[in-house]
Amino acid sequence: MESADVIVGKLLAKIINDLSLQSGERVALLVDHLGGTPSSELSIVARASWSMH
Protein backbone atom coordinates (compact mmCIF):
# COMPACT_ATOMS: atom_id res chain seq x y z
CA MET A 1 0.00 0.00 0.00
CA GLU A 2 1.33 3.45 -0.91
CA SER A 3 1.59 6.27 1.60
CA ALA A 4 -0.78 9.23 1.56
CA ASP A 5 2.07 11.45 0.36
CA VAL A 6 2.68 9.24 -2.68
CA ILE A 7 -1.02 9.02 -3.56
CA VAL A 8 -1.56 12.77 -3.14
CA GLY A 9 1.54 13.43 -5.23
CA LYS A 10 0.14 11.31 -8.06
CA LEU A 11 -3.27 13.00 -7.86
CA LEU A 12 -1.78 16.51 -7.81
CA ALA A 13 0.53 15.70 -10.73
CA LYS A 14 -2.48 14.57 -12.78
CA ILE A 15 -4.46 17.71 -11.90
CA ILE A 16 -1.49 19.98 -12.67
CA ASN A 17 -0.97 18.30 -16.05
CA ASP A 18 -4.67 18.30 -16.96
CA LEU A 19 -5.00 22.02 -16.18
CA SER A 20 -1.60 22.94 -17.67
CA LEU A 21 -0.74 24.80 -14.48
CA GLN A 22 2.55 26.67 -14.35
CA SER A 23 4.79 27.25 -11.35
CA GLY A 24 3.54 30.17 -9.26
CA GLU A 25 -0.10 29.96 -10.37
CA ARG A 26 -2.57 30.07 -7.52
CA VAL A 27 -5.31 27.47 -7.17
CA ALA A 28 -7.79 26.34 -4.55
CA LEU A 29 -7.95 22.74 -3.40
CA LEU A 30 -11.13 21.31 -1.90
CA VAL A 31 -10.77 18.16 0.18
CA ASP A 32 -14.38 17.02 0.43
CA HIS A 33 -16.17 14.71 2.85
CA LEU A 34 -18.48 13.19 0.22
CA GLY A 35 -18.45 9.43 0.48
CA GLY A 36 -17.95 9.25 4.22
CA THR A 37 -14.16 9.53 4.46
CA PRO A 38 -13.22 10.08 8.12
CA SER A 39 -12.02 13.56 9.10
CA SER A 40 -8.69 12.14 10.22
CA GLU A 41 -7.99 10.79 6.71
CA LEU A 42 -9.08 14.06 5.10
CA SER A 43 -6.64 15.89 7.37
CA ILE A 44 -3.82 13.60 6.25
CA VAL A 45 -4.61 14.34 2.58
CA ALA A 46 -4.91 18.09 3.22
CA ARG A 47 -1.55 18.10 5.06
CA ALA A 48 0.15 16.13 2.30
CA SER A 49 -1.25 18.50 -0.33
CA TRP A 50 -0.13 21.59 1.59
CA SER A 51 3.38 20.25 2.07
CA MET A 52 3.77 19.88 -1.70
CA HIS A 53 3.07 23.52 -2.59
C-alpha positions as CSV (number, residue, x, y, z in Angstrom):
1,M,0.0,0.0,0.0
2,E,1.3,3.4,-0.9
3,S,1.6,6.3,1.6
4,A,-0.8,9.2,1.6
5,D,2.1,11.4,0.4
6,V,2.7,9.2,-2.7
7,I,-1.0,9.0,-3.6
8,V,-1.6,12.8,-3.1
9,G,1.5,13.4,-5.2
10,K,0.1,11.3,-8.1
11,L,-3.3,13.0,-7.9
12,L,-1.8,16.5,-7.8
13,A,0.5,15.7,-10.7
14,K,-2.5,14.6,-12.8
15,I,-4.5,17.7,-11.9
16,I,-1.5,20.0,-12.7
17,N,-1.0,18.3,-16.0
18,D,-4.7,18.3,-17.0
19,L,-5.0,22.0,-16.2
20,S,-1.6,22.9,-17.7
21,L,-0.7,24.8,-14.5
22,Q,2.6,26.7,-14.3
23,S,4.8,27.3,-11.3
24,G,3.5,30.2,-9.3
25,E,-0.1,30.0,-10.4
26,R,-2.6,30.1,-7.5
27,V,-5.3,27.5,-7.2
28,A,-7.8,26.3,-4.6
29,L,-8.0,22.7,-3.4
30,L,-11.1,21.3,-1.9
31,V,-10.8,18.2,0.2
32,D,-14.4,17.0,0.4
33,H,-16.2,14.7,2.9
34,L,-18.5,13.2,0.2
35,G,-18.5,9.4,0.5
36,G,-17.9,9.3,4.2
37,T,-14.2,9.5,4.5
38,P,-13.2,10.1,8.1
39,S,-12.0,13.6,9.1
40,S,-8.7,12.1,10.2
41,E,-8.0,10.8,6.7
42,L,-9.1,14.1,5.1
43,S,-6.6,15.9,7.4
44,I,-3.8,13.6,6.2
45,V,-4.6,14.3,2.6
46,A,-4.9,18.1,3.2
47,R,-1.6,18.1,5.1
48,A,0.2,16.1,2.3
49,S,-1.3,18.5,-0.3
50,W,-0.1,21.6,1.6
51,S,3.4,20.3,2.1
52,M,3.8,19.9,-1.7
53,H,3.1,23.5,-2.6
